[in-house]
Amino acid sequence: MAQKITKWQRFMLKNWIIQFFRFIYLNIKIMLVVAKGHGGTR
């Protein structure tokens, strides 16, 4: 079990990071669109 990280594990790790950034990016985009569309809800 003390072997190096397999390609699959490394791929999953990278994929998780990419998904995480995509999620944040989409959230910011949606927030900006909503803020513009409603002229600020606060």
C-alpha positions, -999 to +999 in steps of 0.1 A: +000+000+000+031+022+002+032+026-036+032+059-055+000+076-064-015+059-094-024+078-126-061+072-117-058+088-083-038+117-097-064+122-124-092+121-098-073+146-076-068+170-105-104+165-116-117+173-081-096+205-081-109+215-116-145+208-105-140+229-074-127+259-094-154+255-120-180+255-092-166+287-077-163+303-111-199+295-120-211+308-086-193+341-091-207+344-126-242+337-115-239+362-086-226+389-110-255+382-134-281+383-106-266+415-091-267+432-125-301+419-134-318+430-102-296+461-098-285+449-064-310+430-042-299+446-010 
